[in-house]
Amino acid sequence: MLDKLIPSKVRRKILSLFYHQIDGVYYLREIVRKTDEEVNAVKRELDILFNAKVLLRERRTNKVFYSLNKNYTLFDELLRIHTKDTKLAKLIIENQSMLGKVKFVAISMKFSKKISIKEDEIYILFVGVIVIPEVEAIMTAARREFGWDINFTVMTEDELSFRKKNNDPFIWKFLKYPKIMLVGQESELIK
């Protein structure tokens, strides 16, 4: 998906590594191992990303460590793009026809930023005539990769409209927080 936007395969791998583990801190050899690329190519791309202010660089003893610059102007936009490139997003998009008549699928930025949520909150909202066992199968596969529960809810368009009209705090808490749309347009979801 990103190969058309970012022609450098090594840069894509590095960005993917950092944006899928946004709190990750890695040194050069570790990045080389995780991306399975040549050290000189990785070093060149790390320099480019550091100079572009996408990554931060910090020297500790005899190693240089890299981490994401969360103050980078396009941090949230790149995080949204890389969220759509996770296994969970790919499973949802690839299996959309098996999920039923899907109108919207929205993922909270709390999921991407790995922010803990309360029991009465969700990471993902599915709207439409949804086949719940198919959604649960996708969530089970995603749990194995992420290692933690991914709270979600499923509702029809009528239920969503009813809840919005009645100012249901559950749905408005989700809708007001930044989200990533996998299916549908955010403006349509919120109106």
C-alpha positions as CSV (number, residue, x, y, z in Angstrom):
1,M,0.0,0.0,0.0
2,L,2.8,2.5,0.9
3,D,5.2,1.4,-1.8
4,K,3.7,4.0,-4.2
5,L,4.1,6.8,-1.8
6,I,7.4,5.9,-0.2
7,P,9.6,4.3,-2.9
8,S,12.4,3.3,-0.5
9,K,11.7,-0.2,0.8
10,V,14.1,0.3,3.7
11,R,12.5,3.6,4.8
12,R,9.0,1.9,4.7
13,K,10.3,-0.9,6.9
14,I,11.8,1.5,9.4
15,L,8.7,3.7,9.5
16,S,6.6,0.6,9.9
17,L,8.7,-0.6,12.8
18,F,8.5,2.7,14.6
19,Y,4.8,3.5,13.9
20,H,3.7,0.0,14.9
21,Q,5.5,0.3,18.2
22,I,5.3,4.1,18.8
23,D,7.1,3.9,22.1
24,G,9.9,1.8,20.8
25,V,13.5,2.9,21.2
26,Y,16.0,1.1,19.0
27,Y,19.7,1.2,18.2
28,L,21.1,0.7,14.7
29,R,22.0,-3.0,14.9
30,E,18.6,-3.8,16.4
31,I,16.8,-1.9,13.5
32,V,19.0,-3.8,11.0
33,R,17.9,-7.1,12.6
34,K,14.2,-6.2,12.8
35,T,14.0,-4.9,9.2
36,D,16.4,-7.5,7.8
37,E,18.2,-4.9,5.7
38,E,21.8,-4.0,5.1
39,V,23.4,-1.8,7.8
40,N,24.5,1.0,5.3
41,A,21.0,1.3,3.8
42,V,19.4,1.4,7.3
43,K,21.9,4.0,8.5
44,R,21.3,6.2,5.4
45,E,17.5,6.0,5.9
46,L,17.8,6.7,9.7
47,D,19.8,9.8,8.8
48,I,17.2,11.0,6.3
49,L,14.4,10.4,8.9
50,F,16.3,12.2,11.6
51,N,17.1,15.2,9.4
52,A,13.4,15.3,8.4
53,K,12.7,15.4,12.2
54,V,10.5,12.2,12.0
55,L,12.9,10.4,14.4
56,L,14.8,11.5,17.4
57,R,18.4,10.4,18.0
58,E,20.0,10.1,21.4
59,R,23.5,8.9,22.3
60,R,23.8,6.6,25.3
61,T,27.2,5.3,26.3
62,N,28.5,3.9,23.0
63,K,25.2,3.4,21.1
64,V,22.9,5.8,19.3
65,F,19.2,5.1,20.0
66,Y,16.3,6.2,17.7
67,S,12.7,6.9,18.6
68,L,9.7,8.6,17.1
69,N,9.4,12.3,17.3
70,K,5.8,12.6,18.6
71,N,6.0,16.4,18.1
72,Y,6.7,15.9,14.4
73,T,4.2,18.0,12.4
74,L,2.9,14.9,10.5
75,F,3.1,12.5,13.4
76,D,-0.7,11.8,13.6
77,E,-1.1,11.6,9.8
78,L,1.7,9.0,9.5
79,L,0.2,7.1,12.5
80,R,-3.2,7.0,10.7
81,I,-1.5,5.7,7.6
82,H,0.4,3.0,9.5
83,T,-2.6,2.0,11.5
84,K,-4.3,1.2,8.2
85,D,-1.3,-1.0,7.4
86,T,-1.6,-3.2,10.6
87,K,-2.7,-6.8,10.5
88,L,-6.1,-5.8,12.2
89,A,-6.9,-3.2,9.5
90,K,-5.9,-5.5,6.7
91,L,-8.0,-8.3,8.1
92,I,-11.0,-6.0,8.3
93,I,-10.6,-4.5,4.8
94,E,-9.8,-7.9,3.2
95,N,-12.8,-9.6,4.8
96,Q,-15.2,-6.7,4.5
97,S,-17.6,-8.7,2.2
98,M,-17.8,-11.5,4.8
99,L,-18.6,-9.0,7.6
100,G,-22.0,-8.2,6.1
101,K,-23.3,-4.8,4.8
102,V,-20.7,-2.6,6.5
103,K,-21.4,1.2,6.5
104,F,-18.6,2.3,8.8
105,V,-15.6,0.9,10.6
106,A,-13.7,3.4,12.7
107,I,-10.7,2.8,14.9
108,S,-10.0,5.2,17.8
109,M,-6.6,6.9,17.8
110,K,-6.3,5.5,21.3
111,F,-5.7,2.1,19.7
112,S,-2.9,3.5,17.5
113,K,-1.3,5.3,20.4
114,K,-1.8,2.3,22.7
115,I,-3.7,4.4,25.3
116,S,-5.6,2.3,27.8
117,I,-9.3,2.7,27.8
118,K,-11.9,2.4,30.5
119,E,-14.4,-0.6,30.5
120,D,-17.1,1.6,29.0
121,E,-15.0,2.6,26.0
122,I,-14.2,1.0,22.7
123,Y,-11.3,0.9,20.3
124,I,-13.4,0.0,17.2
125,L,-16.9,0.8,16.0
126,F,-18.6,-1.3,13.4
127,V,-21.8,0.1,11.9
128,G,-24.2,-1.7,9.5
129,V,-25.8,-5.1,9.2
130,I,-22.8,-7.0,10.6
131,V,-22.0,-10.7,10.9
132,I,-20.8,-10.7,14.5
133,P,-19.0,-14.2,14.5
134,E,-16.9,-12.9,11.5
135,V,-15.9,-9.8,13.5
136,E,-15.1,-11.9,16.5
137,A,-12.9,-14.2,14.4
138,I,-10.9,-11.1,13.2
139,M,-10.6,-9.7,16.7
140,T,-9.3,-13.1,18.0
141,A,-6.6,-13.1,15.2
142,A,-5.7,-9.5,16.0
143,R,-5.5,-10.2,19.8
144,R,-2.8,-12.8,19.1
145,E,-0.7,-10.3,17.3
146,F,-1.2,-7.3,19.7
147,G,-1.3,-9.3,22.9
148,W,-4.2,-7.4,24.4
149,D,-8.0,-7.2,24.1
150,I,-9.4,-4.9,21.5
151,N,-12.7,-3.6,22.8
152,F,-15.2,-3.1,20.0
153,T,-18.9,-2.7,19.4
154,V,-21.3,-3.4,16.6
155,M,-24.5,-1.5,15.9
156,T,-26.9,-0.8,13.1
157,E,-27.3,2.5,11.4
158,D,-30.6,3.0,13.2
159,E,-29.1,2.3,16.6
160,L,-26.2,4.7,15.9
161,S,-28.7,7.5,14.8
162,F,-30.8,6.8,17.9
163,R,-27.8,7.0,20.2
164,K,-26.5,10.2,18.6
165,K,-29.9,11.9,18.8
166,N,-30.3,11.0,22.5
167,N,-26.8,12.2,23.3
168,D,-25.6,8.7,24.5
169,P,-22.3,9.4,26.3
170,F,-20.9,6.0,25.2
171,I,-21.1,6.8,21.5
172,W,-20.3,10.5,21.7
173,K,-17.1,9.7,23.8
174,F,-16.0,7.6,20.8
175,L,-17.1,10.0,18.1
176,K,-15.5,13.1,19.7
177,Y,-12.0,11.4,20.0
178,P,-9.8,11.4,16.8
179,K,-10.3,8.2,14.8
180,I,-9.2,6.4,11.7
181,M,-11.8,5.4,9.2
182,L,-11.3,2.0,7.5
183,V,-14.8,2.0,5.9
184,G,-16.9,5.1,5.2
185,Q,-16.3,8.8,5.7
186,E,-15.9,10.4,9.1
187,S,-18.1,13.3,8.2
188,E,-20.9,10.9,7.4
189,L,-20.4,8.9,10.6
190,I,-20.6,12.0,12.8
191,K,-23.4,13.9,11.2
